[in-house]
């Protein structure tokens, strides 16, 4: 692999890898399921464990004794209680579940952060980011016609625009949260317009500011000399006409594109948070204390010695 191609994979711009001709490229951002387990508390609490901890972390708790499990759960509760008022609200629990489900995002940010916070002041300025990229790309930023077909200078302009959008106070210095919004804009409500804009720029080949049917299909599927389209391509053509192009003008505008790639999905994290609060809220005040959560530790986390029969008895008592 050429050096330029290797370097390209480090860009922070949203660039999608080309799919095989018969594979569908999916630009829609869906929140993943909280667990692949069946959610049936009459059988077990495996779904709740995956939802609360994330599937990988839940496996580690299964190896702990009840005492160890409770101790670790207590420490997690301290993190969930953001305002340190001694109570965990449904909203705080919802935010924690979102975090647990997308822990990989924050791990990715941590990796990127170490490389870009050059002066180690706990912030990443645009100058630091730009200097890092200048070192990474070198003369490629000044090459208007690189061999690999990627315009690195254009990518930097796009990154700068996104950085400005993520930088809420406009000082061109990103906090950890702003840097996360820069790297993963689809996770932030105030960044969704930039996600839509970048997507439209990727797909809109004729530069008219809209996505027509052929551009929509061309982004997902390359004929590659094969005149026979897969059945899913025919379905996508129908989807475009019937559902994507809401005003029937033959193209998708900004709002129609947003409805397509950022649908208003059912909030699984909120539903699970409400479920956990309902099942654990002993005094029914609508919020949880650490004691209430740890008392119901078998609902939130697992352990190698949990007797599910006894857990069901406690579950029924509430």
Secondary structure, DSSP 4 states (H G I P E B T S, - for coil): --HHHHHHTT--S--PPPPPTTSPP-----PPPS-SS---TTT-SHHHHHHHH-HHHHHHHTTS-HHHHHHHHHHHHHHH-TT-SS-B-HHHHHHHHHHHHTHHHHHHHHHHHHHH-TT-SS-EEHHHHHHHHHHHHGGGGG-TT-TTS--HHHHHHHHHHHHHHH-TTSSSEE-HHHHHHHH-GGG-GGGHHHHHHHHHHHH-TT-SSSEEHHHHHHHH---TT--S--HHHHHHHHHIIIII-TT-SSEE-HHHHHHHHS-----HHHHHHHHHHHHH-TT-SSSB-HHHHHHTHHHH---TT--HHHHHHHHHH-
